Amino acid sequence: MATETTRPASVSTATNTVRSTRKVSTNANRWLVPAKIAVFVAALYPLARIVLLGFTGGLGANPIEFITRSTGLWTLVFICITLAVTPVRKLTGWNALLRFRRMLGLYAFFYGALHFTTYFWFDKWFDIAEIVKDIGKRPFITVGFAAFVLLIPLAITSPKAMVRKLGRRWQTLHRAIYVIAALAILHFWWMKAGKHDLILPKIYGAIVIALLGWRVLVWARDRIRQRAKV
């Protein structure tokens, strides 16, 4: 006569809990792939717009200036969006936003590279002496160049393999985004100041100040809490 073996109730409950958790996790993450694809495609809009305007003669009387300013502005936009991920995540509890931060940061570098390439290639035609003279004589180009140089190591170390390899140093390195954001605003401000058109620099400057100020407040709050526990 066969005997029926039964699992203890605790084991059965634990198994069901694991299965349920996996199912919920799978359902929750199912939207991530299409969402990432949507963000990836949407982030190509500025480039697609430039290409479309180029083919239809919509870049204006000075196409190089249009492309330079457009790519520069979108670099700043993506820097701001990348900086906004952490505050929005902590305020809303939507941790999945972290899955998009690396992509957004790489797009900031991508448009920064296009911005620099347009200046270096189409504007100066690889004239190193002229570029060096420009960097020395025009402060807004100096700080803009510094911001782009700082973006390079962040882009290089963005893969997960580099995150694992650098460990805690990775987070320290990527705090350079705060300096980059400040330099980008200064670059934009000085460039627009020559034409007395500071509306956009003031708007983006306020956004960056708010995003960085939020981090300072959180850091100060955590320090106060740590001291209170001692």
VMD Tcl script that draws the C-alpha trace (Angstrom):
set ca {
  {0.00 0.00 0.00}
  {1.50 3.33 -1.09}
  {1.91 5.98 1.52}
  {1.22 9.64 0.64}
  {3.97 12.00 1.66}
  {3.00 15.52 2.51}
  {5.25 18.54 2.84}
  {5.18 20.53 6.05}
  {2.86 23.51 5.90}
  {5.75 25.96 6.43}
  {7.66 24.59 3.41}
  {4.55 24.70 1.25}
  {3.81 28.27 2.32}
  {7.39 29.35 1.66}
  {7.33 27.76 -1.81}
  {4.07 29.47 -2.69}
  {5.45 32.79 -1.44}
  {8.55 32.47 -3.64}
  {6.45 31.57 -6.67}
  {4.12 34.47 -6.00}
  {7.02 36.87 -5.59}
  {8.61 35.71 -8.83}
  {5.31 36.08 -10.66}
  {4.76 39.60 -9.33}
  {8.36 40.53 -10.19}
  {7.98 39.17 -13.71}
  {4.72 41.04 -14.24}
  {6.18 44.24 -12.80}
  {9.26 44.09 -15.04}
  {7.39 43.09 -18.18}
  {6.85 46.72 -19.14}
  {10.53 47.66 -18.76}
  {11.70 46.44 -22.17}
  {9.08 48.31 -24.22}
  {9.52 51.35 -21.95}
  {13.27 51.36 -22.52}
  {12.77 51.03 -26.27}
  {10.31 53.94 -26.19}
  {12.74 56.13 -24.23}
  {15.62 55.14 -26.52}
  {13.66 56.09 -29.64}
  {12.25 59.30 -28.11}
  {15.76 60.41 -27.12}
  {16.77 60.26 -30.80}
  {14.21 62.94 -31.65}
  {16.69 65.88 -31.50}
  {19.04 64.13 -33.92}
  {16.19 63.09 -36.23}
  {14.92 66.69 -36.23}
  {18.33 68.03 -37.27}
  {18.63 65.44 -40.05}
  {15.11 66.17 -41.30}
  {15.67 69.93 -41.28}
  {18.99 69.39 -43.04}
  {17.32 67.53 -45.90}
  {14.48 70.05 -46.17}
  {16.58 73.20 -45.93}
  {15.23 74.15 -42.53}
  {18.52 74.78 -40.71}
  {18.42 78.49 -41.47}
  {21.06 80.81 -42.92}
  {23.78 79.39 -40.64}
  {23.34 75.59 -40.40}
  {26.52 75.06 -38.37}
  {25.38 77.51 -35.70}
  {21.93 75.89 -35.61}
  {23.37 72.40 -35.14}
  {25.89 73.58 -32.55}
  {23.29 75.32 -30.44}
  {20.68 72.57 -30.81}
  {23.06 69.78 -29.75}
  {24.40 71.94 -26.90}
  {20.92 72.63 -25.57}
  {19.91 68.96 -25.75}
  {23.09 67.99 -23.92}
  {21.97 70.23 -21.07}
  {18.43 68.84 -21.23}
  {19.67 65.26 -20.82}
  {22.02 66.27 -18.00}
  {19.02 67.76 -16.18}
  {16.85 64.69 -16.83}
  {19.62 62.40 -15.58}
  {20.00 64.47 -12.41}
  {16.24 64.40 -11.90}
  {16.04 60.59 -11.78}
  {17.17 60.22 -8.15}
  {14.92 62.95 -6.64}
  {11.88 61.70 -8.56}
  {12.61 58.10 -7.56}
  {12.92 58.96 -3.88}
  {9.88 61.22 -3.85}
  {7.64 58.76 -5.72}
  {9.13 55.44 -4.62}
  {9.32 54.38 -8.27}
  {12.67 52.54 -8.10}
  {12.39 51.32 -11.69}
  {13.49 54.79 -12.81}
  {17.05 53.77 -11.99}
  {16.89 51.41 -14.99}
  {16.77 54.46 -17.29}
  {19.46 56.63 -15.70}
  {22.44 55.11 -17.50}
  {20.74 55.43 -20.90}
  {19.84 59.07 -20.24}
  {23.38 59.84 -19.09}
  {24.82 58.27 -22.23}
  {22.49 60.38 -24.34}
  {23.84 63.47 -22.56}
  {27.32 62.38 -23.62}
  {26.11 61.53 -27.14}
  {24.69 65.01 -27.76}
  {27.69 66.57 -26.03}
  {29.93 64.68 -28.45}
  {27.86 65.90 -31.41}
  {28.05 69.45 -30.02}
  {31.83 69.27 -29.70}
  {32.27 67.53 -33.07}
  {30.25 70.21 -34.86}
  {32.48 72.90 -33.38}
  {35.73 70.97 -33.86}
  {35.00 69.74 -37.40}
  {32.50 71.92 -39.23}
  {33.24 75.22 -37.49}
  {37.04 75.03 -37.04}
  {37.91 72.30 -39.57}
  {40.37 70.60 -37.20}
  {42.44 73.77 -36.84}
  {44.04 72.90 -33.49}
  {45.85 76.23 -33.16}
  {42.59 78.14 -33.69}
  {40.74 75.91 -31.23}
  {43.43 76.36 -28.55}
  {43.29 80.12 -29.11}
  {39.50 80.01 -28.81}
  {39.65 78.04 -25.57}
  {42.08 80.54 -24.09}
  {40.29 83.72 -25.24}
  {36.61 82.80 -24.89}
  {35.61 81.72 -21.36}
  {32.34 80.05 -22.40}
  {34.26 77.72 -24.72}
  {36.79 76.98 -21.97}
  {34.14 75.83 -19.46}
  {32.19 74.01 -22.16}
  {35.29 72.09 -23.19}
  {36.01 71.25 -19.54}
  {32.46 69.93 -19.10}
  {32.79 67.69 -22.15}
  {36.18 66.33 -21.03}
  {34.64 65.42 -17.66}
  {31.79 63.62 -19.43}
  {34.17 61.25 -21.21}
  {35.24 59.13 -18.19}
  {31.61 58.94 -17.05}
  {30.59 57.52 -20.42}
  {33.53 55.08 -20.48}
  {32.72 53.75 -17.01}
  {28.96 53.45 -17.54}
  {28.88 49.69 -18.43}
  {27.98 47.32 -15.58}
  {31.37 45.64 -15.84}
  {33.06 48.94 -15.00}
  {30.67 49.50 -12.11}
  {31.68 46.16 -10.62}
  {35.37 46.76 -11.29}
  {35.50 50.23 -9.72}
  {33.26 49.45 -6.76}
  {32.86 52.46 -4.47}
  {35.17 54.52 -6.66}
  {32.54 54.39 -9.40}
  {30.07 56.40 -7.33}
  {32.77 58.91 -6.39}
  {33.76 59.32 -10.04}
  {30.18 59.79 -11.21}
  {29.61 62.60 -8.75}
  {31.47 64.65 -11.36}
  {28.04 65.06 -12.99}
  {27.37 67.82 -10.46}
  {30.43 69.75 -11.62}
  {29.54 69.04 -15.25}
  {26.03 70.44 -14.75}
  {27.42 73.63 -13.17}
  {29.96 74.07 -15.99}
  {27.27 73.44 -18.62}
  {25.09 76.18 -17.13}
  {28.04 78.57 -16.99}
  {28.90 77.74 -20.61}
  {25.31 78.38 -21.69}
  {25.04 81.56 -19.61}
  {28.23 83.18 -20.93}
  {27.40 82.20 -24.50}
  {23.94 83.83 -24.29}
  {25.16 86.83 -22.28}
  {26.92 88.20 -25.36}
  {23.53 88.53 -27.04}
  {21.69 89.65 -23.89}
  {19.39 86.63 -24.12}
  {19.40 85.02 -20.68}
  {15.86 83.61 -20.51}
  {16.80 79.98 -21.20}
  {20.03 80.07 -19.13}
  {18.02 81.36 -16.16}
  {15.40 78.61 -16.56}
  {17.95 75.81 -16.82}
  {20.10 77.40 -14.14}
  {17.12 77.34 -11.77}
  {16.46 73.68 -12.63}
  {20.06 72.67 -11.94}
  {20.17 74.68 -8.70}
  {16.95 72.97 -7.55}
  {18.28 69.49 -8.40}
  {21.63 70.06 -6.73}
  {20.04 71.91 -3.81}
  {17.76 68.95 -3.16}
  {20.82 66.71 -2.85}
  {22.48 69.11 -0.42}
  {19.36 69.17 1.76}
  {19.12 65.36 1.77}
  {22.81 65.08 2.65}
  {22.43 67.62 5.50}
  {19.33 65.82 6.81}
  {21.13 62.46 6.83}
  {24.12 63.95 8.65}
  {21.84 65.41 11.31}
  {20.10 62.04 11.76}
  {23.43 60.24 12.06}
  {24.63 62.65 14.73}
  {21.35 62.28 16.60}
  {21.88 58.51 16.80}
  {25.35 58.84 18.31}
}
mol new
graphics top color blue
foreach p $ca { graphics top sphere $p radius 0.5 }
foreach p [lrange $ca 0 end-1] q [lrange $ca 1 end] { graphics top cylinder $p $q radius 0.2 }
display resetview
